[in-house]
Amino acid sequence: MTDESRGIGGTVGPPWSVDVLADLHAGVLDEREAAELWPLVNADPEALAIIEALEATTADLASLANEPVAPMPAEYAARIDAALAAEMRTSPAFQGAPQGQQAQVAPVVDLAAARRRRNKRIGWGAGIATVAAAAIAAVAIVVPTTQQTTPGGVAQPPPAPTGPSVGGDGNGAEALLGKALGVRDFGSLKTEEKLDACVEAAGLDPDVRPEGIRPVNVAGKDGVMVIYTTGKLAQFRIVAFGSDCGPGKPSVLFDKIIGQK
């Protein structure tokens, strides 16, 4: 990160160091420091402008993965194929192969098509999410979500809360924002498919990719905190789901907007 700052580098209040604000935004600072600094930053228009610029840059970079890619012009693809074929013909392995059994050169792949296949593999296709949600629903009819049983039929208590603690109304979640952005830890929900079922049960769109996911202890209840952008710079919507959520049972522990209003 650059050493450029307003005031002495390393200061934690007006005039702010750009390095300190960047560390706060990136989640480098510990939770106590972040909890102390976020209210000060939100109250300082100049500091907030820097945070907004950092957030805009992060959002722009994240959006590049979904941008359409024009197919490679046919003439360039043909040149690449020809160069690969020439290289293969001069390789020892190709020259030693029996006539008619030489290795074939794979055609150049359209980058846009490759990206579509990649997106399907990572499970964000609506069809995969629908099948996964249906499978979870079928299991949920038979197995209670609030308790687990051993092979001997002995009931087990719900999972113990994990992650940092916040209030029942989400108080304190703002301090966790920096370290949660970019994280994908499903906690007691374990899988993306189960989280998608909880999101859909709450009336949200499971195809909207969260900015961060991490376990959280909500007033003694085990939960998973999901962070969404709101369309406004430096403003986020945080929704926490209980470990017993699932199809038809959102189990929303809190749902709040943080950041600039």
TACORFEN-V188403 format. One line per field, one symbol per residue. ss: DSSP state (2 for helix, 1 for strand, 0 for the rest). psi: psi as a letter, one per 30 degrees, with the letter a starting at -180 (. if undefined). burial: b if it has 9 or more other ideal C-beta (glycine too) atoms within 8 Angstrom, else e. Layout:
ss: ???
psi: ???
burial: ???
This chain:
ss: 000000000000000002222222220000222222222222002222222222222222222222000000022222222222222222022220000000000000002222222222200002222222222222222200000110000011000000001100000022222222000100222002222222222000000000011111110011111111100000111111110001001001111111100
psi: klgkljakkflglkkkkeeeeeeeefgelleeeeeeeeeeeffjeeeeeeeeeeeeeeeeeefffgkkkklkkeeeeeeeeeeeeeeeffkeeeffklkfgkkkkklkkkeeeeeeeeeeegggkeeeeeeeeeeeeeefeekkffllklfggkkkllkkklllkllfggkffeffeeffkfkijfbffeleeeeeeeeefggljffjklflkllkjjhfkklkkkkllffkkgklkkkkklfglakfiehjeljlklak.
burial: eeeebebeeebbeeebbbbbbbbbbebebebebbbebbebbbebebbbebbbebbbebbeeeeeeeeeeeebeeeebeebbeebbeebbeeeebeeeeeeebeeeeeeeebbebbeeebbeebbeeebbeebbebbbeebeeeeeeeeeeeeeeeeeeeebbbebbeeebebbbbbbbbbbebeebbbbeeebbbbbbbbbbeeebeeeebbbbbbbbbebbbbbbbbebeeebbbbbbbbbbbbbbebbbbbbbbbbbbe
